[in-house]
Amino acid sequence: MKKRYLTLAALFFAAAALLTFDRSGELPPDSVRTELFHTVTPLATPAPPPRSTEVSEPEETPFSQYAPTVNMRFSELVGDNGDYETPKGYPAADTYRVIVDIAHQVVLVYGKDDTGAYTVPIRYMLCSTGLNNRTPRGTFSLKRYRVRFGLFRNDKTYGQYWTLINGRIYFHSMLYAERDANTYIGETYDLLGTPASHGCIRLTVPDARFIYYNLGYGTEIEIRDGDPNDGETAAIRAQLVLAKQPEERVELLPGEIPYTDDWRIEDVPLELPYEEGSQKKQR
């Protein structure tokens, strides 16, 4: 009870001090009034939200980035774009390494990783190698000799974008009856993915064109038997599905063929000078 009276007395005198002028006739300073009536408690600074510890997974590269032909129309896969420009030069010979896998009928182009190993996928291609094991196995150095749209004398057919591997073995497109894309031989397109050639490596036109302009002479080409149980290469082969050939023949006008590939001639590094080469001299 005594404490209560003391508390009331303290409040009474405090109020009286505020209501009473000092000798100068002024109210007590604000600081005094504030201290008497208020004890200000500062607000606590809110803690920042906890940072997420989750690591976002990198987006998976679409297969079509390595195999743009899977998104192309038939006309682009077999046509002639009318471009007969001679290569001005090529990337260095060690820019890429190429594997031709006969078991799975694919061509795999790889670039270098940070250690210098050829593990970076650049391009995957569906192909036809030789019937009855006519395609030689081994490791070869790509030659200089190239032909834009030439005649195969043994069977009087034509192919686009020849690039010499060794002997008379080339990378080139599927076949034509004449030096005109409108004369495409549909069977040679449908047979891509199965052995069908006299020994050369047949490809779609865009893939043959990629090799013609982008692989410098001296590039290492490995032609291997391959292993049917190689799951990684089998998975690549399973996704290399091309546009179906139309039932009616398609008119293919040079220069009017769509172009959806992901590279341009003007972007090719010119680290090796263009040299004409020769089949006879194997250059």
Helices and strands as residue ranges (DSSP letters): H 2-19, H 30-37, G 63-65, G 68-71, H 74-78, E 89-90, E 96-101, E 106-112, E 118-126, G 131-133, E 138-141, E 146-152, E 157-166, E 169-173, E 175-176, G 181-183, H 186-190, E 201-203, H 205-214, E 220-224, H 231-239, G 265-267, E 272-273
